[in-house]
Amino acid sequence: MKVGDKVRVISGDNKGVEAKIVKVDRKKGLACLEGIGLIERKLKKTQYNPAGGKKTIHQGINLSNLKLVEGGKTAEKKADKKAKKGAK
């Protein structure tokens, strides 16, 4: 799976939702999806950020909980096979 591929969540709270991949962390096995798994982090006051505040970040979803819908080579191959079966 790569950035920009369309995937479907197959388990968890967001089961059945389709979204695009924004970021992939291959070492941890997580993918960040557009509009899913957003959390707010509180920021301490610092010299560079004197007001502090909140920041919205993506919380990753395990790659094993995702199914490729569109964009990958396997999805294209499956679509080709279905098209050939329908043509017969």
Backbone as a chain_set.jsonl record, in Angstrom:
{"seq": "MKVGDKVRVISGDNKGVEAKIVKVDRKKGLACLEGIGLIERKLKKTQYNPAGGKKTIHQGINLSNLKLVEGGKTAEKKADKKAKKGAK", "coords": {"N": [[0.835, -1.178, 0.0], [0.45, 2.23, -0.763], [0.989, 5.807, -0.456], [-1.835, 7.685, -1.255], [-3.366, 5.604, -2.277], [-6.608, 4.076, -2.307], [-8.392, 2.772, 0.372], [-10.249, 0.343, 2.357], [-11.534, 0.137, 5.617], [-11.464, -2.761, 7.505], [-11.896, -3.72, 10.044], [-12.584, -2.769, 13.44], [-13.465, 0.441, 14.974], [-14.12, 2.086, 12.817], [-15.129, 0.465, 10.811], [-15.799, -0.524, 7.478], [-15.55, 1.958, 6.313], [-14.312, 3.96, 3.658], [-11.272, 5.426, 2.565], [-8.528, 7.631, 1.629], [-5.003, 6.991, 1.706], [-2.805, 8.855, 3.662], [-0.331, 8.851, 4.886], [2.275, 6.455, 5.399], [3.694, 4.275, 7.717], [6.052, 2.081, 7.63], [7.763, 0.667, 9.362], [6.424, 0.556, 11.853], [4.091, -0.484, 10.946], [1.754, 0.932, 10.311], [-0.887, 2.975, 8.96], [-1.919, 6.208, 8.031], [-5.036, 7.614, 7.604], [-7.099, 9.679, 5.546], [-9.053, 11.899, 7.243], [-9.785, 10.023, 9.169], [-9.211, 8.7, 12.39], [-8.233, 10.969, 13.733], [-6.731, 12.872, 16.273], [-6.44, 15.139, 19.076], [-3.622, 16.812, 20.281], [-2.228, 18.168, 23.189], [-0.279, 21.073, 23.548], [2.596, 22.201, 25.213], [3.472, 25.382, 26.683], [6.03, 27.117, 25.105], [9.155, 28.666, 24.196], [9.044, 29.048, 21.466], [6.392, 28.651, 20.952], [4.507, 30.458, 22.528], [1.854, 30.613, 23.399], [0.934, 28.056, 23.686], [-1.473, 25.477, 23.367], [-3.532, 23.467, 21.104], [-3.047, 20.68, 18.875], [-3.927, 19.014, 15.938], [-3.491, 15.682, 15.05], [-2.754, 12.697, 13.092], [-3.78, 9.451, 14.011], [-2.41, 6.352, 13.654], [-3.622, 3.497, 11.748], [-3.565, 0.01, 11.909], [-1.991, -1.846, 9.335], [-2.962, -4.375, 8.787], [-5.637, -4.164, 9.21], [-6.736, -3.019, 7.021], [-8.04, -2.922, 3.681], [-7.163, -3.033, 0.353], [-8.669, -1.027, -2.052], [-8.546, 0.53, -4.363], [-6.006, 1.485, -6.624], [-3.656, -0.013, -6.198], [-1.441, -2.593, -7.546], [-2.481, -5.168, -7.221], [-5.229, -4.749, -6.951], [-5.818, -3.785, -9.489], [-5.207, -6.03, -11.056], [-7.149, -7.855, -10.162], [-9.455, -6.565, -11.015], [-9.083, -6.722, -13.765], [-9.254, -9.505, -14.159], [-11.933, -9.983, -13.452], [-13.196, -8.537, -15.466], [-12.448, -9.997, -17.715], [-13.736, -12.441, -17.224], [-16.382, -11.639, -17.383], [-16.559, -11.009, -20.061], [-16.601, -13.37, -21.458]], "CA": [[0.0, 0.0, 0.0], [1.224, 3.456, -0.907], [0.275, 7.06, -0.25], [-2.748, 7.982, -2.353], [-4.236, 4.457, -2.553], [-7.893, 4.089, -1.617], [-8.523, 1.549, 1.162], [-11.441, 0.181, 3.18], [-11.236, -0.374, 6.95], [-12.204, -4.02, 7.615], [-12.201, -4.024, 11.437], [-12.416, -1.65, 14.363], [-14.559, 1.405, 15.11], [-14.428, 2.686, 11.516], [-15.314, -0.64, 9.87], [-16.593, -0.239, 6.302], [-15.277, 3.305, 5.794], [-13.268, 4.04, 2.633], [-10.514, 6.681, 2.63], [-7.214, 7.622, 0.993], [-3.86, 6.938, 2.614], [-2.06, 10.109, 3.72], [1.037, 8.561, 5.313], [2.496, 5.052, 5.752], [4.873, 4.004, 8.541], [6.284, 0.657, 7.394], [8.407, 0.053, 10.529], [5.4, 0.287, 12.856], [2.976, -1.169, 10.304], [0.578, 1.781, 10.448], [-1.229, 3.89, 7.876], [-2.767, 7.327, 8.42], [-6.068, 7.787, 6.598], [-7.657, 11.018, 5.437], [-10.292, 12.112, 7.993], [-10.041, 8.943, 10.124], [-8.187, 8.56, 13.418], [-7.665, 12.261, 14.112], [-6.776, 13.176, 17.704], [-5.845, 16.431, 19.418], [-2.539, 16.784, 21.264], [-2.036, 19.429, 23.891], [1.088, 21.555, 23.444], [3.064, 23.041, 26.324], [3.977, 26.698, 26.312], [7.465, 27.125, 24.901], [9.669, 29.92, 23.655], [8.612, 29.142, 20.08], [4.931, 28.616, 20.955], [4.217, 31.009, 23.851], [0.457, 30.455, 23.788], [0.585, 26.65, 23.871], [-2.645, 25.188, 22.55], [-3.825, 22.111, 20.666], [-2.623, 20.347, 17.518], [-4.593, 17.821, 15.442], [-2.578, 14.76, 14.379], [-3.33, 11.413, 12.695], [-3.432, 8.259, 14.757], [-2.31, 5.321, 12.626], [-4.417, 2.276, 11.769], [-2.729, -1.117, 11.522], [-2.14, -2.232, 7.934], [-3.734, -5.614, 8.694], [-7.049, -3.811, 9.304], [-7.093, -2.29, 5.809], [-8.157, -3.699, 2.443], [-6.931, -2.174, -0.799], [-9.838, -0.926, -2.921], [-8.195, 1.14, -5.638], [-4.705, 2.121, -6.714], [-2.531, -0.923, -6.159], [-1.332, -3.545, -8.65], [-3.365, -6.312, -6.989], [-6.605, -4.326, -7.245], [-5.934, -3.694, -10.944], [-5.217, -7.394, -11.583], [-8.449, -8.448, -9.855], [-10.436, -5.929, -11.896], [-8.867, -7.284, -15.101], [-9.78, -10.874, -14.156], [-13.386, -9.89, -13.454], [-13.597, -8.054, -16.779], [-12.27, -11.106, -18.661], [-14.791, -13.428, -16.959], [-17.627, -11.072, -17.873], [-16.506, -10.93, -21.53], [-16.807, -14.716, -22.031]], "C": [[0.882, 1.244, 0.0], [0.348, 4.663, -0.599], [-0.578, 7.339, -1.489], [-3.664, 6.833, -2.724], [-5.525, 4.592, -1.757], [-8.059, 2.745, -0.919], [-9.852, 1.548, 1.916], [-10.998, -0.4, 4.52], [-12.095, -1.617, 7.153], [-12.469, -4.435, 9.055], [-11.942, -2.802, 12.295], [-13.615, -0.719, 14.356], [-15.019, 1.974, 13.77], [-14.657, 1.642, 10.433], [-16.23, -0.229, 8.723], [-16.338, 1.113, 5.665], [-14.148, 3.235, 4.768], [-12.6, 5.402, 2.707], [-9.186, 6.508, 1.896], [-6.128, 7.607, 2.059], [-3.085, 8.248, 2.508], [-0.585, 9.84, 4.013], [1.129, 7.086, 5.685], [3.778, 4.943, 6.555], [5.117, 2.501, 8.482], [6.94, -0.036, 8.59], [7.377, -0.336, 11.583], [4.202, -0.45, 12.281], [1.674, -0.402, 10.407], [0.375, 2.64, 9.209], [-2.144, 4.971, 8.434], [-3.741, 7.588, 7.28], [-6.672, 9.18, 6.687], [-9.0, 11.086, 6.174], [-10.621, 11.045, 9.014], [-8.892, 8.878, 11.119], [-7.516, 9.864, 13.791], [-7.813, 12.458, 15.617], [-6.129, 14.535, 17.932], [-4.793, 16.233, 20.497], [-2.439, 18.149, 21.906], [-0.563, 19.799, 23.83], [1.429, 22.427, 24.647], [3.468, 24.404, 25.796], [5.495, 26.609, 26.199], [7.878, 28.492, 24.374], [9.157, 30.126, 22.225], [7.092, 29.164, 19.944], [4.452, 29.139, 22.312], [2.77, 30.809, 24.309], [0.107, 28.999, 24.125], [-0.531, 26.289, 22.915], [-2.806, 23.723, 22.207], [-3.383, 21.92, 19.215], [-3.321, 19.052, 17.113], [-3.591, 16.968, 14.664], [-3.332, 13.477, 14.005], [-2.853, 10.319, 13.635], [-3.478, 7.112, 13.762], [-3.238, 4.143, 12.848], [-3.528, 1.158, 11.246], [-3.034, -1.551, 10.094], [-2.96, -3.512, 7.77], [-5.229, -5.356, 8.779], [-7.545, -3.064, 8.073], [-7.132, -3.233, 4.615], [-8.038, -2.726, 1.281], [-8.143, -2.207, -1.728], [-9.431, -0.467, -4.304], [-6.785, 1.694, -5.569], [-3.52, 1.191, -6.718], [-2.536, -1.884, -7.328], [-2.3, -4.7, -8.464], [-4.807, -5.954, -7.301], [-6.824, -4.249, -8.75], [-6.002, -5.089, -11.567], [-6.57, -8.049, -11.347], [-9.524, -7.862, -10.762], [-10.31, -6.475, -13.312], [-9.446, -8.697, -15.199], [-11.304, -10.862, -14.209], [-13.894, -9.454, -14.821], [-13.486, -9.179, -17.822], [-13.352, -12.159, -18.47], [-16.125, -12.951, -17.485], [-17.7, -11.049, -19.387], [-16.81, -12.277, -22.183], [-18.253, -15.036, -22.23]], "O": [[1.913, 1.3, 0.67], [-0.874, 4.554, -0.496], [-0.103, 7.241, -2.621], [-4.655, 7.049, -3.422], [-5.532, 5.155, -0.662], [-7.888, 1.696, -1.54], [-10.49, 2.586, 2.093], [-10.182, -1.321, 4.56], [-13.315, -1.556, 6.995], [-13.192, -5.404, 9.286], [-11.176, -1.914, 11.921], [-14.661, -1.049, 13.797], [-16.193, 2.309, 13.614], [-14.405, 1.907, 9.258], [-17.299, 0.339, 8.945], [-16.856, 1.391, 4.584], [-13.153, 2.542, 4.976], [-13.271, 6.418, 2.889], [-8.773, 5.391, 1.584], [-6.302, 8.134, 3.158], [-2.749, 8.696, 1.411], [0.298, 10.504, 3.47], [0.178, 6.522, 6.225], [4.823, 5.448, 6.144], [4.47, 1.735, 9.195], [6.694, -1.221, 8.812], [7.444, -1.429, 12.144], [3.382, -0.983, 13.029], [0.609, -0.997, 10.571], [1.324, 2.986, 8.506], [-3.045, 4.68, 9.222], [-3.333, 7.762, 6.131], [-6.747, 9.777, 7.761], [-9.962, 10.422, 5.788], [-11.652, 11.145, 9.678], [-7.728, 8.989, 10.734], [-6.334, 9.867, 14.135], [-8.889, 12.239, 16.173], [-5.37, 15.023, 17.096], [-5.039, 15.569, 21.504], [-2.554, 19.171, 21.23], [0.305, 18.95, 24.034], [0.642, 23.286, 25.046], [3.768, 24.562, 24.612], [6.162, 26.086, 27.092], [7.038, 29.36, 24.138], [8.872, 31.254, 21.823], [6.563, 29.638, 18.938], [4.035, 28.351, 23.161], [2.502, 30.836, 25.51], [-0.905, 28.742, 24.778], [-0.539, 26.744, 21.771], [-2.298, 22.846, 22.905], [-3.348, 22.87, 18.432], [-3.307, 18.085, 17.875], [-2.928, 17.45, 13.745], [-4.411, 13.205, 14.533], [-1.681, 10.265, 14.007], [-4.492, 6.922, 13.09], [-3.599, 3.823, 13.98], [-2.819, 1.334, 10.255], [-4.196, -1.615, 9.692], [-3.586, -3.715, 6.729], [-6.021, -6.241, 8.453], [-8.654, -2.531, 8.078], [-6.376, -4.202, 4.537], [-8.736, -1.713, 1.236], [-8.589, -3.277, -2.141], [-9.906, -1.002, -5.307], [-6.405, 2.307, -4.571], [-2.455, 1.572, -7.203], [-3.537, -1.985, -8.037], [-2.885, -5.174, -9.438], [-5.538, -6.772, -7.86], [-7.895, -4.607, -9.239], [-6.769, -5.309, -12.505], [-7.09, -8.727, -12.234], [-10.407, -8.584, -11.225], [-11.318, -6.672, -13.99], [-10.059, -9.048, -16.207], [-11.902, -11.653, -14.939], [-14.92, -9.952, -15.285], [-14.335, -9.294, -18.705], [-13.843, -12.718, -19.451], [-16.921, -13.749, -17.981], [-18.795, -11.069, -19.949], [-17.231, -12.321, -23.338], [-18.586, -16.124, -22.701]]}, "num_chains": 1, "name": "protein.A"}
